[in-house]
């Protein structure tokens, strides 16, 4: 696990070292550089595999190909044997050098052989060509910018800006996405000149020209629909066990982030470490004990061979919030980043690698809205639900449950239903909270983007279409961004077995009705762990992990929020409508409405702006 950075262009050496300095948390164990003719590469290393081996960058036999790599390749031993049979000579025992020799053998197509999470860069000195690549799912991040004839890339956004070569002007379209979704989907970032390399894509830079190519996508509903349930269930069980076991390749201790839900519980139940106790970690909240899942996690952790740990964050969140948001790197308004940071910080005292249950819902159709919107679609087609568009729109402040009911019965396109269900600021409210008058075109950007993804999915049913949308947006740009940054902030590696690409391909190929079987309660997963978990854990009804953000904003973070959103820097920037922001704060504090998520969206945005566009160099020195 590492942080990587590089520049192709003149006078790159010193700028790349500035970039690498912002990535030390991703690789505190070692750092290395390569300086060639108009190219410099950097890597920070967290030693997980081949701990005593040499550090990056790593080279081929004659030094003409050099690579820097962030991630883990779980099938590197098998690949090494194949490459040695082809005559390649290895100098290390780790996985990075495998990528070097695979590139020699297959060129850009080497990505197809890799099983794991990765973001890497290869400089081919023979052809003066750079290749960067990101794993199929988007588990590992990669940012880039083209500026003044140079190409800049890095594992984090803050490292790209640390180069000093990229202006910090805001992308108005990306801001529209952020307010609507609470994150910015790839390839956009909030900086107009910086982009994210999309999952499953490569980018080559040669003679000043960038070429981006998609090498992977999920294919839905391609399996034989008449297979017997038992055959499908047994095949899934084998795939899941293989994924969990493959993700345990490590030369250092491994733990599991355990919520008590079925996803992480299954990972803990299937994990095995010969001669080593499995460490499990759970977080709860003392100010809202009904929110945590400590009791359920304890039941799962009673499995023989587990050593269970619990942490309850104390007071002082306002003091630590700016630092946590700095480490989050992008503006991601998911308050679950806070407990994720604290549990990773606690786990880092015991292990250097953790596995978690991220991706289970997206892969297996676990979100209730998939089921409800699919049922409503079938009922409408059967004439059971009449059109109710004439009722008019519900106010933004209406209870979420009431708005969900309205979404189910409303006769609207699927992309609009999706946004009504999961969206944050609707278009009218976005225009109220921003000072600038937004062009009408921008209000349609988000809806058009989601509609294009639904079309691209070629899904046969509503549930599959929605899973595809989440897989391309919410999963990489919110969920995986959160777990990557919060684990790397405390220098531990997070692994996500449900997002092993072979398991993902197996689940995606299943017809939608298999994933929605028995009311869409991830029946395949519950069946797969029937001999490993007690019934109370297997059949526990799904409940979202609810971070008590609304309570925080009325108590612990109330003064901090008013000071931040009403402060001089926010006011002088002139981006947010101060009057509307105060109304949201007052309504929330008085209990007239729950604006917890909306306010968290604005808090995250303002902190990000202060740290990344106002004075990024000062922010980097401070945090």
Protein Blocks (a to p, Z undefined) as FASTA:
>chain_A
ZZddddedehklmmmmmmmmmmmmmommbccddddehiacddddddfbhklmccdddddf
kopaccddedddfklmmmmmmmmmnopacfbfbfklmmmmmmmmnommlmmmpgcddddd
dddfklopacddddfkopagcddddeehiacddfbfklmmmnopaccbdcfklmmmmmmn
opacdfbdfbfkbccddehiacddeehiacdddfbdcdehkbcfkbcfklmmmmmmmmmm
mmmmmmmgcfbdcddddehiaklmmmmmmpccehiacdddddddfklmmlmmmlmmmmmm
mpghiacddddddehklmmmmmmmmmnopacdbfklmmmmmmmmmmmmmbmbdcdfehkl
mmnopafklmmmmmmmmmmmnomaccfklnopadfklcfklmmmmmmmpccdfklmmmmm
mmccdfklmmmmpmbdcdfklmmmmmmmmmmmmmmnopabfklmmmmmmmmmmmmmmmmm
mmmmmmmmnopacddfklomklmmmmmmpcfklmmgghinommlmmmmmmmbcfklmmgc
cdddddfkklmmmmmmmmmmmmmmmmmklmmnomacfklmmmmmmmmmnopaccklmmmm
mmmmmmmmmmmmmmmmlmmmmZZ
